Amino acid sequence: MSSSFQVGSNQLTLLQNGTDFFPRLCADIDAAQHSVHLETYIFAADETGRMVSQALQHAAQRQVAVRLLVDGFGSAELPESWVEEMRNAGVEVLWFRRERGFFRMRRYRLRRMHRKLAVIDGEIAYVGGINIINDIPYAEDFDAPRLDYAVRVQGPLTHDVQEAMRHLWSSVRWASLRKRIRRLRVQIGRGATRSDGKEARLLLRDNLRHRHEIEAAYLRAIHNARHEIVLAHAYFLPGRAMRHALKRAAKRGVRVVLLLQGRIEYRFQHYATQALYGQMLKAGFEIHEYSDSFLHAKACVVDSTWATLGSANLDPFSMMLAREANLAVRDADFAASLRDSVMHAVQHHARPILTPPSHPLAVFLSRLSYGGIRLLVGVLVRQRH
């Protein structure tokens, strides 16, 4: 599935899963004339990682300026030999907080660079949630790929993505050189381009100027919802304000549909989310668990007119600790296309949840996990950045 939409001055192409995303990304890298800048949380040493790595190396060998920023925790298993191979080909590679050893990284391990962004020649950008990793986790266990999304952008919004990436690259580069300088603050244009009520904006979350930008956009959209809210989130532990906003929406007659993780990928988050099932079902939410593969999407559609997708989960790690990037789009055609994709997954690849977990062990694990996550995040957010 890939569909293109003209939103103001920007052309947006909605891409579903790596089968849409990786061929487009690599083709754009192969066609690059001047520059390629890529950020990712996970860069895996698999077939997909090799394909992207080779595309980056070939671009660098053509004298294209190539930069790759990877997270030190999410890409911890990327072999040093792969990094050296890319550097030898001319690719600039930086690590975001690559602390070695559990005890050294424990304090900041959850303050990650979770963004998935790319800019090619300053003219094409990608914003989404797809890591550089094979689309199907384990072929022998799954019949379907991870469900995830990205958007290919052409237009003025590309400049905002480029500036956000340039700012973070500069910060990480100076930090890696252990120089104490005042951080450069970039005034991003925020990408809002309007035409007949249509709008596309880049939303960021960091620990400086954009602490609550993504959460605030969600809350505004939920407060204004009149008919339907569709949420697809791999990790769903919304804070009190978000939970209350969703409950108030359901109380005034808005349909609230949740597509959540059905496979256990990370037990702590999985069981913690189930601790909320009782109150969400009582409020009238429709809950569905994606079961054919892992769910990795972070997407929301409100009233089939406003949509957001990107790297940010609705959980405390994304909303309070990590660096995230989302795209928010006000356009009926784009929103309807994303909604159709999510609802297709709900109807064909998910199972409905009608009652909360009742087995004593499941109840214990859910409460223990939820309390543990809240305690852990509470401690971490009090630490200095």
Helices and strands as residue ranges (DSSP letters): E 2-7, E 10-16, H 17-30, E 35-40, H 47-61, E 65-71, H 80-88, E 92-96, H 102-105, E 116-120, E 124-128, E 149-154, H 157-176, E 199-205, H 213-224, E 228-233, H 240-251, E 255-261, H 267-274, H 277-282, E 286-290, E 298-302, E 306-310, H 316-320, E 324-330, H 332-348, E 350-353, H 360-382
